[in-house]
């Protein structure tokens, strides 16, 4: 019998999401809800496993990690793209990598939750109201008539534009490869990077992380922002220069930030973001919805069965 490990099930929900007995006595599934960081600790735990099921980039599988797992034959990830997997190494070692489909609406929905929370200071008002003795301590900002800046107008950025327009916002968009035709299709104005960061009231990031996009929002871009503007990141932490953002928030030279993703996850207990009052923070909840979990785990089981039958599906090659 092959052994399969489900990693980083933070909420301990994977066992009840799908029927893991579908593969009968062909595969034994073992669930782990804690998170290991050290490469050697991970290797010790996973050494005997043939199949690994991973949640996005919670545990990276770079060359140093993969080479310590000689029994690994099949690596399954949620989503069709995972930059924390060293594909060159999996190809060299004959490890099959397969992905899953994911709901395209869940992350934009969360991004709007962060935008509304910042605009109307919902977390602060909720906290003060519960403490008692406080009533209407802040003055919010209406979205209508304000400018939404979208960095990345692809699968996740497109619904951001439509929802922004429904709120009566002007939509600016920029990315390194964005064309005038693509922006026009979504009734967005193609802007330069400089103009987007200097004019937008809310700037939301929707780009995949790669060597090209890492640090795409740096100190220069943050300094361009209005003193009242907010930065929202539900994509990947390293898209933003974290040191520059923390400095801007500490100096209050921008309005604030809504962050669902971070350079190090889970976010360290003593991290500076936890001490800043002009932030709304969520623990990488963008794709954490019932629909994604159920669909993802179901398709991982399908992927395993197809692979066992010698006909892999949903393969990722690069």
N, C-alpha and C positions, 0 to 999 in steps of 0.2 A: 504493500500500500504506500502511495506517495503521501508526503506530509506537506501541508500548506499552512502558512502563517498569515493571519490578518493583523496588520500593524497599526499602531496609533489609533485605536478605537477609543478616543478620549472619553466619549460619553457612555461607553459600554453598551452600544445599541446594535452593533452588527449582528450578534447572535439571533436577535428577534426580528430582523428586517426581512429575511428571506428564508427559504427552506434549504438549509445547507446539506440536507441528506440526499439531495437529488442524485449525487454521484455515487451513492451507495457505499460499498467498501473499497472503492477505487482511490479515494482521497480522504485523508483525515485532516480536519480543519482545527487549528489552534488559534485562539484569540488573545491579543495583547492590548490592554488599554493604557499602559504606561508608555512613556516616551524616553528612549535612550538616545544619548548624544555621542558617546565615545565609540569610535570605530571598532575597537576590540571588544567592547561590551556587546555591541550589536552582532558582531561575528560569532561570539560565544553563544549567544541566544539562537541565532539563525543557522548555525553550521549544518545541522541535520536536515534542514528543510529543502525540498525540491522546488516548491512554488511559493512565491511571495505576492501578497495582495496589499498594495500600498495606497494610502489616501493622499493624493496630490503630492506636494513636496515636503510632507511632514518629516520623513526620513529620507535624506538624499542617498542615492546609489551611484557614487562616483567610482572611478577606477580603484582607489584604495580600499573601498568597501567591497566591491564586487569580487576583487581578487582574493578576498578572505572567505569567500563563499563557494567552494569548489563543487558543491552539490546542487547549486542553483541551476534550474533548467528553464523555468518560466517565470516571468516578472509581469504582473498585472498592475496597471495604474488606472485610477479614475481620470477620465478625460482622455483626449486624443493627443495631448501634447504635455510633456513633462520634462522641463529643462534640468531637473535634478537627477536625471538618469543619464549616465555616460553611455550613449548609444554605441560609440566606437568600441568600447570595452565589451558590451553585451554581444555585439556582432562578432568580435574576435573570439569570444568564448562560447559561441553558439547558444546563447541564451535568447529565447523568444520573448519579445516584449509586445504586449497587447493592451489596448485602451478600452474606454467605454464612452458612450454618449453622455452628455450632460445637459440639463435644462439651461437655456440661454437667458431666462428671465430672472433667475434668483439673485445674481450679483447686482444687476441694475436696480432691482427692487431694494436691496440693502443700501445701495449708494444713495437712493432717494430718501431712505430712512435717516441716513447720516446728514444729508443736506437739510432736511426738515428739522432734525434735532438741533442742528447748529443755528439755523435761521430763527427758530422760535425758542431756542434754549430749553428744550423740553427736559433733558436730564436734570438740569439745575433746578428748574421750577418743580419738577416731581419730587426731588430730594428735599427741598425747602418746605414744600407743602406737607410732606410726611412728618417733618420735624415739628410742625406746629408753630403758629404765631407768625407765619409768613404768607403774604398774599400779593401776587403780581409784583415781583421784584425786578423783572427785566422788561425791556421793550424789544420786541422781535422785528424781523425784517420780512416783508412780503416778497414772494418770488416774482410776482407779476411785474413786468417792466424791467427786471434785472437781466444781467447777461450771464449765460452759462457757457463756460469754456470746456470743450471736450478734447482731451488728448488721446487720440485713437478712435476712429469712427468705423470700427469693424463690427463684429457680431455682437459685442456688448455695448459699444459706444452708440450704435444706431438707435436702440430703444431709449437711451438717455436723451437723445435729441428729440425724439417724438414726445416723450413725457415732458421735457422742458418746454416745448412749444405748447403743450396742453395747459401748462401753468401760465402761459403768456410771456415766456422768456425769449429773449433774443439768443440764438445759438451760434457760437463761434466754434470752429473745429480746426485742429492741426495735428498732423503726424508727419514723419519724414517722407512718407510715400503717398500722402493723401492728395487726390486730384480734385480739380474744380468740378468735374462731372459727378464724382462720388458725393461730394458735399452738396451739390445741387439736388441730387436724388433725394436727399433727406432734408431739404429746405434749410440747410445750414450754410453759414458764410465761411468760406475758406480763409483762414487768417494766417499771418505769419506767427511763429512761435512767440516773438516779442510782443506783438499786438494782443495775442490771446492772454498772455500772462499779465499784461498791463491794463487790460480793459475788462476782463471777466470779474464778476462778483463771486462766482463759484466755479472752481476748476476741478474737474473730475478726470481721473486717469483710467484708461481702459486699453492698455497695451500689454502684450506678453513680455516676459522678462527674457532678455538675450544679452549677448555681449554688446550689441549696438544700443540697446535701450537702457542698460544699467546706468543709473545716475542721470537720466534724461531730464530730470528736474533737479537742478543744482542751485547753489547759492545765488547765481546770477538771475535765474528765473524767479526764485522766491523773492528776491529784492525788488523785482519788477512789479510784484503784486500790490494792489491797493491795500491800504491799511485796514480796510473793512472786509477784505476778501477772504474766502475760505478755500482750503485745499482738501480734496477728498481722494483717498486712495483705497480702492477695493481690489486692486490688481496684484501687485507684488511690492513688498517693502523696498527692495533695492532700486526700484525705479527712481526713488527720491534720495537725495543726499540727506541722510538722517541727521547728521551733525548740524547742517545748515538749517534744517527745519526746526530742530529743537532750539537753536539759537534765536530764530525768528519768533518762535512762540514764546520763549522766555522774555524776549525784549518787547513782545506784543506789537511787532511791526506789521503783522497781518492779523486778520480777525480771528483765525483759529483753524483747526484741522479736524477732519473726520477720518479716522484710520481703522481699517479692518485687517491690515497686513503690516508686517514688521520685518526688519532685517533678521532678527532672531526670534523664532517661535518655538514654544510658547514664550511670550514676552517676559523677560526676567523680572523678578519681584521688585528689584531696586532700580528699574529703568526710569529714565527722566520723564518719559511720556506719562507715566502714572501720576506724576506730581503736578502736571500742568492743568489748570482749570479751563483753558481755552481749547480743549480737545473733547471730542466724543470718540471713545475707543470701544471696539468690539473684537472678539477673539477669532478672527478669520472665519466669519460666518457666511461669507458670500455664497458658497456652494453648499452650505450645510442646511439642506432642506430634505424633508422626507422623500420627495420625488427623486432627487439625485441619489440618495443612499440606496433606495429600493432598486432603481433602474441600474445603478452602477454595480451593485452586488449581484443582481440577476445576470447582468451581462458578463461579469467576471466568471460566474459559474458556467455560462454558455461558452466562454472563451476556453476554459479549462477542458470542457468536454470535447470541443472541436480539436483542441491541441492533442488530447489523448487519442483521438481518432485519426491523427495525422493530417488534419486539415485546419490549421490555425485560422482564426478570423479576427478582424479588427487589429491587425498587426501594425506596429509602429516600427519604421525602419530608420528614421533619423530625427 
